[in-house]
Amino acid sequence: MEDGFKKRLAELANRSYSQGIYCYTHFLDLAGRSDFLTLLPSLPPVPWTMFGGAEGCERQMLRFGSEDLCGYDQPFPISILRIAPLSAKFAEPLTHRDYLGSLMALGMERELLGDIVVRKEGAYLFCEDRAAPYICEHFVQARHTSLSCEPITDLPDGPLFETKRMLVQVSSQRVDALVAHVFKISRGDAQALFPAGKIFVSGRLCESPGHTPKPSDVISVRGLGRFRYAGVESLSKKGKENTAIDLFV
C-alpha cells in the first residue's frame, strides 16, 4: 500500500469529519478498495459509502460523509455514457480491451474511469462527471469502428451484468478449489494467485487459499474473471459437493 494513498484517504476523511462535507476519491480498483478496508480502523469515524454507478460495478468511488453528518444529500459525481457503433453493419466485435485501449490513447487517466460494460450493441462506460464531456467529444473510434458516445440518465431494464449459472463438483468449499474448477486451471496454479495478490472476495484481498466464502460473496480473479458463490446444492454419488456459482460473462 502506497503512503500517498494512505495520506490521501486520511485527508479526505478528516476534511469530511471536521467540515461536515462530502469528500470523494477517484475510482478505486479492487486493490484500492481492499486497502481502504484495511485502513478503515485508523480513520476518523466518518460515514462512508462505495459506489461505481450501478450495482455490481467493480471499480468504485469512495465517498466520505452522509446526510446526517452533512445536513444534505449529494449524489456521486458519476456519469453513464452509452457507446455504440455509428454503423452496426460495419462494426467490429469490440472487447473491453479495445474500448479501454482507445480511451487510454486519448490521454485519459484510468482513475477517472469506472467499469466498462460490453454488450453486443456497444458498451456502457462509467466515468467521473468532469471527464464525460471530453470523452463524448473525442471518443469517436475503437480499432477501425467509428463510435457515437452520449450521456444517459437511465440504464436499460434488467441486470446490467449478465451471469451464467454453473455447477462445479469440488471436494471442499475452499476458494482455491472453486477458482481452479471455475476457470479450469490446476489447483497449484490457483494457489499461486493468492500470494500474487490476485484474489479478492467481495472487494477484500484474500490471501488464504483455504478461505471458505459465504453465499452471495463475489470472488474476483485478476486476469481471469469473477463469479458469485451461491453455495452447495447437492452431493454427487461419489460424495463431492455440487456447488452453484454465477459466472459473470
PASE-100007 format. One record per residue: residue in one letter; x, y, z of N, C-alpha, C in turn. Coordinates in steps of 0.02 Angstrom, whole numbers, plus 50000, padded with zeros to 5 digits. Atoms other than C-alpha are relative to their C-alpha. Layout:
% PASE-100007
aXYZXYZXYZ...
END
This chain:
% PASE-100007
m500424994150000500005000050000500455006250000e499584994150006500745016749949499835005150055d500104995049947500995030250082499575005749975g500404994550027500245043249965499254998550001f500705002149999498625033349954499735000550071k500224999849930498515031650144499915007350022k500044993049980498855050250167499395003349969r500574997050035497535055050038499344997950033l500625002249968496185044350120499915003450067a500044996849935496605051550291499795007449993e500174993050012496495069350221499255000749984l500704999650020494795066250141499544998450059a500425001949942494085057650296500005005650052n499954994649951494705071550411499615006249977r500354994150025494025085250298499244999150005s500715001349996492315077050288499755000250072y500205000449929492255073850475500015006950033s499934993649966492845091150529499565005549970q500384994750034491915101750399499284998049985g500695002250014490335091250378499835000549927i500114999750072490525090050190500154993149969y499865006250036490565075850063500695000749967c499355000350034492295070850000500044993449963y499995005850045492635058749858500714998349979t499405002350034494065048349793499864999549926h500115002250068494335044149611499734992850002f500205006950002493775026849555500564995650028l499525004649971494645013349656499934993149968d500035006950024495094996349586499934995450061l500105004749945494934980549690500545000650053a499464999349952496634982949770499905006350043g500124993949962496205000849819499434999350049r500565001249955494534995549892500214995850060s499765004349946495384981949993500465003850047d499554996049958496734993950054499615004750045f500414995649958495395006050114499704996250059l500315003949946494514992450215500524998250053t499465001349952496194988250295500155006250042l499844993849966496485006550339499425002650043l500604997149971494705009750399500045001050076p499984999049927495025006850587500435006050022s499564994549982496365020450585499735006849978l500284993850025495255033650502499495002950049p500524997049958494075046050588499344996449990p500635003750005492345038650624499485003749958v500444996550046491545046850473499624994949958p500375004750044490145038150374500314999849931w499725000750067490685031450206499574995349959t500365004350047489955023150052500444999049939m499665001350064490705014949897499484998349947f500485001050054489785015149731500355001149933g499674999550065490275012749549499555002549945g500474997650051488735019549460499414995449990a500545005050005487695003549462500194994150044e499875005949960487524987949566500434995049961g499575005050031488904975449528500645002849971c499384997150027490244987749471500594998350046e499405001649961491994982549525500405006350017r499654993749987492834999549508499505004850033q500474996049962492035010649639500325006250028m499804993749969492155028249704499834999750075l500114999849928492315030849892499775007050020r500274993649976491265044549972500005000150076f500044998849928491535050950148499445005150012g500554995649984490015059150227499334996649992s500685002750004488155056050245499515005850009e500504994749991486535065850251499965002250073d500024998349929486545065050441500595004550019l499414996149984488315072050450499995006849966c499944994050041488185084950311499375004349999g500624996250000486365090150327499665000349932y500295000050068486005087050142500244993649965d499805005850039486105073150014500375002349938q499624998350061487315073049868500174993649963p499865006150038487435060149729500744999549983f499315001050023489075052649673500095003549933p499874996650064489865062749531500204995149945i499875005250049489725048249410499525000749942s500404999750061489115049349231499994993149967i500065006150039488495034849124499995001949926l499964998650071488975035248941499824993749960r500175005650044488205024348807500425000649937i499565000150059489425019448669499714995149950a500295004350052488785012448505500355001349934p499714998850066489465009948329499545004449958l500404995850044488915022848203499634995949948s500325004550048488545008748081500064992950026a499985006849973488074992048158500214995049946k499855004650055488264983847988500754999049991f499285000450013490124987747976500414999950065a499654999849935490554986848162500384993650013e499625005849979491904975248226499754997850069p500165002249931491604964548382500545002650048l499524996749956492464975648510499994996950070t499935002849933493104969448677500135005550051h499834995349946493394977748845500695003149988r499324997650013495234979148799500005005249943d500034995350056494794987948635499755006950023y500284993649975493715001148722500505003550046l499554997049952494945003948863500635002649966g499404997950036496445004848747499905006549962s500154993950037495615018148641499925006050046l500084994649951495155028348794500685002250027m499344998349976496935027448859500405003849947a499664996550055497555033148688499795007349995l500224993049998496545049148715500345003850056g499674996749944497615052748868499604999850064m500415000549939496285047948995500384996650056e499725003349941496865043749170499524994550022r500425005849983496245026549224499565001450061e500384998849939495665033149393499375004149988l500604996250017494375044149305499464995549971l500465004650033493555028849228499804994450046g500255005749962492465015949311499964993849955d500085006150039491834999649237499805001649928i500235000050069491604996849051499624993649990v500435005950007490154985049021499864998949926v500055001250072490224977348847499364996049985r500605003550024488624972148759500064999149924k499975001350072488284965848582499905006449960e500164993950037487594982748530500475005850015g499544994749982489014992848608500264999050070a499745000449932489544996848785499735005750042y500164994749952489165007048941500635001550040l499404997749965490535017249022499795004450059f500094995749942490515024449198500635004250008c499424995649993491635039449224499835005850046e500124994149960491855054849332499645005349958d500394994950036490655068949286500455004749959r499594995050034492075080749241500354997349938a499685002950058492795068449115499514998649944a500505002150049491155064949025499985004449937p500034995950061491115080048905500584998649952y499425001350043492875076648843499944993349965i500075006750029492525058148816499475000149944c500534999950050490895061548723500235003549936e499774996350059491785073748606500544996349962h499405002650032493375063948572500014992349992f499995007350006492965045348594499574998149941v500385000950062492455042548414500204993749962q499785006050037493375026648365500344995150047a499645005449968493965009948433500184995049945r499745003750057495044999648316499795003549936h500214996850063494265002948144499265001850000t500724998849995492495005748208499865007150025s500214993349980491765023248215499444999450053l500455000549944490795026548375499635006450014s500354994349970489495037948450500034999050075c499955000449927489595042048635499575005550029e500464995049973488225050548733499824998350072p500205001249930487725052748916499284997650003i500685002349988486175043748977499855000650075t500204999449929485195045349139499774993450029d500265006449976484465027849149500304994349960l499765006150032485185010849112499414995949975p500555004150024484144998149015499734995450056d500315004549951482944987049112500384993450004g499685006549990483614970849183500705000850029p499344999649970485284966449259500525002649951l499484997250043486754976249190500544994949988f499485005050005487994962349224499684993149992e500305006550015487494945849145500414994450033t499675005849969487884929549234499734993549971k500205006650023487814911249188500074995250059r499995004749944487344898349321500384993749980m499595005950011488584884049333500004995750063l499895004649945488774868649442500704997149994v499335002950000490534863349489500044994950056q499915005249949490994847549583500675000950034v499394999149962492264850649720499974995750063s499975004049938492844840749871499955004350062s500084995349944492824856349981499815006849972q500224993450021492194874149976500565005250007r499444995349998493934881849984500015004349937v499984995550057494184896849872500464997449945d499545002450051495674888949784499704994549958a500335005450037494644873649737499485002849952l500514997050042493234884349671500315003649940v499664996350054494404895549569500284995249948a499715004950047495284880349494499464996949955h500525003250040493654872249438499645005049954v500374995250040492784887949377500405002249939f499594997450055494244894149272500434994749967k499675005650032494894876849226500765000650000i499284999949990496654878749295500164994950055s499805004949949497654867149407499935003050070r500054997749930497474868049596500635003950019g499374996549985499314873149605500015007049970d500024993450032499064887349481499515004650037a500484996049962497544893149579500315002450066q499694998149936498524893149743500535005449990a499484995050013499914903449662499715007049991l500314993550009498664917549631499935003850066f500114996749935498484921149818500595004250022p499434995749981500254926949861500145005549948a499924994950052500224936649696499505005750008g500494994749988498774947149765499475000649946k500474999850055497564942249627499304997550017i500655002649980496104935149727499675004850048f500384995649957494774946249803499324996950014v500655002649981493224940849898499585005850025s500454994449985491834953949900500395006450014g499644993849996493074967949874500595000250047r499445000149952494364962450003500514994949976l499465004550020496054954649962499974993650041c500015006549966496044936050003500694996849992e499335002850001497744928750049500024992750021s500035006949976497154911850114499644995549949p500335004650046496824897949986499454995950033g500495004049964495824888950121499385003850022h500584996049980494584903150145499354997049971t500655002550023492764897450134499535006049990p500444994350012491614910250052499304999050028k500705000249979489864914550109499555000849939p500464999050056488344913549993499925007449984s500044993250029488254929349885500675003549997d499334997150009490124932849902500194999949927v499754999750069490894938449737500754998950002i499295001650004492594930549701500275002749935s499704996850059493624941149580500724997649994v499325002550014495204934149500500295004449944r499714995550050496274946949412500274996249940g499775003150061496564942049232499574994249977l500425005850019495264928049233499265001550000g500714998549997493574934949284499744999950071r500305000149933492374934049429499364995950000f500625003849993490924923849495499715001150069r500354999449936489624924449633499894993050028y500075006549968489644909949755499284999250026a500695001049980487904902649783499914994250050g500045005349950488294887649895499914993049971v500065007050019488134868749892499274998349986e500685002050018486594862049802499854992850016s500115007149988486834843349822500674996450004l499415004249999488074829149842499984995149941s499975004950054488654818149699500024993050030k499995006949976488624799149710500674998350032k499335001349972490494799749750500155004650059g499914995949941490234812049890500275007049988k499764993350014490814827749801499415004950004e500524995049990489874843949828499855003749935n500224996450059488894850749681499865007250020t500024993049976489174869349705499775004649944a500274995350049488194882949617500395006550002i499684993550006489084898449554499695003749941d500244995850055488534912849443500605003549970l499404997350033489924916849320499805006449962f500114993950037489974934849257500274999349930v499805001050071490014934449066499965006649963
END
